[in-house]
C-alpha cells in the first residue's frame, strides 16, 4: 500500500463554493494547494502570489512554449495554468496536493497523472449558482453571465470525474468531510496500486 499524498483535482462551476472548501481543507496540515498562474486581472479579494501568480499574456505564452505548465486552459477570456514545478515540489512533501482548476485542465492532469483523484463540486441547484456569483460582488454582470454559460458547457465533462460532492447552502464543512473521506479510501483504489498488483499478480 502506498502512503504518499494524493493529487486532488477539484472542479465545479464558478460560484459553487470551491474557494471556501479549499480554504477549509487547508486548515488541515495534510493538505496543500497549488498556486496557479493566470493572465486574469486581480480581483479585490486576490492576493498576488497566494491566490494566483498574475502574469501578462506574453509571459503566459512563454511558459507554454517552454513547457513549464502541467496543464493550462482559457476560461472566460483569460488563461490559467498549473506550473509543473509547483506540482512536483508539493507532491514531494507527501501531503495531499489540491489543484482547484476548470475541466479542460483537469483532463490534462488526468492524462499526465493518472493517479489523480478528480472531484466535481456541485451546487445543490442552478439557482444557487447564480445567487452565489452575484453575492460575491466582485464579478461584473457580463462576467457572471459568461460564467453561468460556461458552467453549463463544463457539465459535459462530468463523466470523466471520479466523484461528485454536493456543496449544500451553508454546509461547506460537510463537503470538506466528504472530500476527506474520499481521500482516506483512495490508497485502496485499484488505480493507486498498479505496481503492487503487477508485481504480486504478475499481470
Ligand atoms: P477565477 O477567475 O474565478 O479565479 O477562476 C476561474 C476558473 O479558473 C475556475 O473554474 C478555476 O477553478 C479555474 N482555474 C484556476 N486556476 C486554474 C489553473 O491553473 N488551470 C485551470 N485549467 N483552471 C484554473
Boltz pocket constraint, residues with backbone or C-beta under 6 A from the ligand:
constraints:
  - pocket:
      binder: B
      contacts: [[A, 10], [A, 11], [A, 12], [A, 13], [A, 14], [A, 36], [A, 37], [A, 40], [A, 71], [A, 72], [A, 73], [A, 75], [A, 80], [A, 81], [A, 82], [A, 100], [A, 101], [A, 102], [A, 103], [A, 104], [A, 105], [A, 106]]
      max_distance: 6.0
